[in-house]
Amino acid sequence: MEKHDSSPSPEQTRLPKAVLDPTRAQARFRLDRYPPSAALAPFVDYHWVVQWDLADRPPEIQRVLPYPNAHLVFDPGKTALFGVMRGVFDREIKGSGRAIGVRFRCGGLRPFLREPVAAITDRVVSTRMILDQAPPEAEEIVLRGATDREMVQAAEALLLPRLPEPDPMVDRIAGMMAITAREGGPTSVEQFVREVDCGLRGLQRLFHDYVGVPPKWVIQRFRIQEAAWRLSEGYQGALSDLATELGYFDQAHLALDFARFVGCSPSEYRQRQRKP
């Protein structure tokens, strides 16, 4: 889909790998993505809109294992700029409502800031860091839109006055991220360094400045997301084989990481995700 479409329509994609328990998540909320305008495309991956209606059901917890991206979120009472979150992100979904977010490209937030992206890692900060509006004002402007399209346009209108010059380093970071995220990608920092042809110290400085987390964390995060996604998609192989494919020393190390972030063992997760 062309990113310069002035009347965006949602991209038809499955739930991202960051969303855990996708079998049940689709019954909890609607998630649509919209491409950014041409002016914002150098910095923004997409806009996302979430809408839910659990008015006749008890509250539920949706767990997300975030990507290494920062988000500008417009959510009733929770509007803020979210740095990269290294842990899991649990969101209680109750009643009915909607929220919209701007997902920055990895490195795409850096040109808007006056400091390294690592300065806001694991932090939720005021929209004032990149907008002229404080959270309550920004929230009211965006969420009064009657449709997804109106909210997307309102969010972009707030960002455009603070638009920085394109930074070629953002495209370089994007290329590096594509390497780490691809199927069969590097499973260690040493492999990654060889593929991107960059020294380890220089790579660490670059990720601190533009991404907010170190390369090792990125590789580990993509591996555990891939494990959860494969299991939710019906992976029937031996878990020891899955661990080997994803670069773990053995199945026990995969199980330890998996339980730490997902909250259960890989075998339990696979059982829960089996389609009726």
N, C-alpha and C positions, 0 to 999 in steps of 0.2 A: 504494500500500500504506500502511495506517495505521501511523504511527510508534510508536503506543502498544501494539502487539501484544506481549503478554508472552511469547509463544512464537514468536519470529521464525523465518521461513523465508526462504531466499535469494531475493533479487530476481532475476528472470529478465532479465538485461541482457547486452549484448555487452561485449566487453573495452573498457575506457575508452580514449579517444583518447591518453592518456599512454603506453600500451603500444605500443612500436614493434615492427615485424615481427609483426603479429597473425596472419598466415598460419601462422607456425611456433610462435608463442607458445602457441596452443591445444593443441599437442601436447606442450608442455613442462610445463604446470601447469594445475591447476583453480583458478579464482577465483570466489568467491561473495561477495555483499554482503548484509548484514543490517541492518535499520533499528534505530535506537536506541530506547530506552525514552522515554516522554513526558518524564521528568525531564531526560534528556540531549539531547533533540531541539533545544533552543535553542542548543546548542554543537556538536553532532556531526552530520556528514552521514550516516555509516554506519560499520559495522564490516565489515572485509574479512577473508576467510580464503583463504590460498593453500596448496595442497598439491601436492607433486610427487613423482614416482617415476622417476628416471633410473638406477636401480640397474644396469641392463644396458646403459647408454649412457655415452659420455664426457661430461664436464661441458660445459655450454653457458652462454653469456652472454646474459642477457635485459636489454635496454636500455629504460629508462623515461625519458620526458621529463616530469618532475613538474608537476602542477598547483600553484597557489599555496596549498597547504594544508599544515598541520603534521600529523604522524602520531605516535601513541603505538603503538609496535610491540613485540610480544612474539614474539621469534625466538630460538631456541636460541643462546646465547652472544652475541647482538647486541641484546638488549632495551634500548630507549632511547626518548627523545623526540626526534623528528626535526623540525627546523625546516624552513622552505621551502628547497628545494634549487634553486639557480638554474642549475646545470649539468645534464648528463645523469646518470642514476643507473644504473650497471651492476651487475648482481647475477649472480654465478656460481651456477648451479643444478647441483647434483651429488647423487648418491645419492638418498635419499628424505627427506622431512621435511614440515613444515608451519609456518606462522606466521600470526599474527592481528594486525590493526592497527585502531586507532581513527582514522578520518579526521575531523579537526575541520573544521567549517565555516570558510570564509575569515573570519577575525576571531573565530572561536569559541574559540580558545585564549586570547585576550587576557584574559578575565575570570579565568582560572586563574592568571595570572602577576602578578608585582609589577613588571614592566617591559615595555617595548614588545616586540612579537613580533619586530621586527627584531633584537633582541639575540641571537636564536638562529638567524637566517637562515644557511644553509649550515653549521649546526652540529648535532652529535649529542650530546645532553646526558642527564644522569641522569634517571631516572623520578622521582627525589626532588623535581624542580622542581614536579610537580603531584600526586604520590602520597605516601602515607606509607611506602611500601615502596621499598627499593633494587632495582636491576635483577634480581639473582639471585632475590630473594624474590618479586618481582612475576611474574617469568617462571615460576617453579615453580608458583605459585598458578593462573595462567591456563592454561598448557600441559598441566597434568595433566588437564584436561577431556577426556573421552573423545569428545565430539562437538563440532561447531561451536557448537551452542546452548549447551553447558556453558561453552565458552571465552568466548563473548560475554557470558554472564551473569557470569562471574568477572571479566572486564575491567570491566564496568559496576560491579560491587560494589566494585572498588578506587577508581573515580572518584567514586562517589556521596558518600563522606564528605567530600570536598574540593569539593563542588559549590558554585559561586558563585551569586550572584543573577543572573537573566537581565539581559543588557545590550541595550537597544534598538538600540544602534549596530551590533550583529552583524547584525540584520535589514537595516539600511540597507546594510551592506557586501555582504550577499547579493544585494540588488537591483542594486547596482552591478556585481557579478560577472556576474549574468545578462545585463546589457547588453553587457559585453565579450565574453561567450562565445556570444552568439546569432549565428545565421547572418546575415551582412550587418551585423554590429555595427561599432562605431567602429574605424578603422584608424590613428588618431592620437590623441594625448593631447588635442589641441585639440577634436576631435570629441567625445571622451569628456567633457571638461569641460562642453561645451554640453549634452550629454544629461543629465548628473546635476545640473546647475545648482549647481555648487560651484566656487569659485575654485581655481586651480591650486595655490597654496601650501597652502591648507587641505586639498585633496585629497591632496597629497603627505604632509602631516603625518598625516592619517588613515590612509593606507596604511602609513606607517612604524610607527605605533602598533599597528594592528590586523591588517594583512596580512603585513608583514615585507618586502615588496618594493614598488618604486614602480609607479605606474599604467602607465608606458611598458613596463616589463618584462612586466606582466600581458598587455597587448595583444599584444606580440611573441610571447609564449609561446603564447597561444591561436591566433595566426595560423599558427605553424609546426606546432602540433598538428593544426590543421584541414587544412593542406596534406598532412601525412603520412596523415591519416585518409582524405581524399578519394582519394589515390593508391592506398591499400590497398583501397579499395572499388571500384576499377575506373574512376576518372576517365579519360576518353579524350580530353578536350579538349587544346588546345595549352597548353603550360606557360606561355607568355606570357600567355594568358588567365587562367590560375589565379593568376599573380602579380598581375595587375591586380585581380582579384576580391578578393584578400586585402590589397590596399593597398600592395603593393611598387612601387617606382619602375619596375622592369623585371624581366625573368626572371633576369638575372644576380644581382640582389640576393637574390631568393628562393633561387637555387642556392647562394649563399654562406652564407646562414643555414642552409639545409637541410643542407649538408655539414658545417657546424660542429657541429650538434647530432645529426643522424641518422647521420653518418658516410659518406654517399655522396650522389650527385647525385639530384635528383628523378626523372630518367629511369631511373636504375639501380634506385631504390627501387620504382618502378612495375613494372618488369620482374620484380623479385624477388617482388612480392606477387601476381602473376597466379595465379589459382586454376587447378589442374590441370583 
